[in-house]
């Protein structure tokens, strides 16, 4: 694979487990990875992620939390179904101080952007902290970080081989 792969951590470090994507991205950036891989912690910078997704990457791995009804700390891996994104423009407004990756994808889809295959590696959160914010991951989510790093490295090995 000659084109690069973007690994994008997203989340708000002031909202407890929402910092999962940022923490995994930080750990991956410190790990030996194939030269085709670019790791970026986008935090809450949705506009920056939107611009990066238009940079002709061969594939993208988004790292975030996702409430899917599992146990806190449970990891999920799935490919985003870009055909299911709305293209009517209703999702075209997004807050520059908060970010939901699927909203960013919806905005780009509504604008007719060509998106690469996008995989989501997500963790079931325990808490997003109280209204005033909370620094630090809950114990089950913090314990899932090393497993998420290992999981992403194994996904990358499959991508780089293909």
Phi, psi and omega in degrees: 000117183273330181276159186273164179244130177262129170252118187242111173274135178229153177148167182250114183293348179266006182235054173053240186293347177297344179280001182307310182300320179294319181292318178295318178299319179300315180293320179295323180296337178268359184260154174288122181231159177303151183297340180283355188261132176242121180253127179224132172267106181276346181056240180253015185274079182298321179296319179297319177297317180301316178295317181296324181293347179262011184269023175060043172289151176289328179198160179226138172244115176267138179242123184202180170263155178208126175277109180234009176090006179274188177281144176307133182096349179290136181260147178231144173228125176205155178271134178293133177271093185294339177289344180266359179284142178293143178239021182267001178083358182293337180265016188278006174249132174213147184287128180288349180253006177213153183212135170238120186303325180292330175292319177299315178298320179297318179299312181296320178298316180297331179275358179083016179292142175274120183253145177285172171301134184235126178252145176244126170250114187232158179235137175290121181279159170264315184208152171253008178082169179290171181308323182281000177098161182206123177275142174100145180278150173292162183302313181295326180285319176300320179293337180278346184300309180298323178296322178295320178300313179299317180298314180295320178299321179291323176296318179299318180301320177292320181293317183291327178290330185280000000 
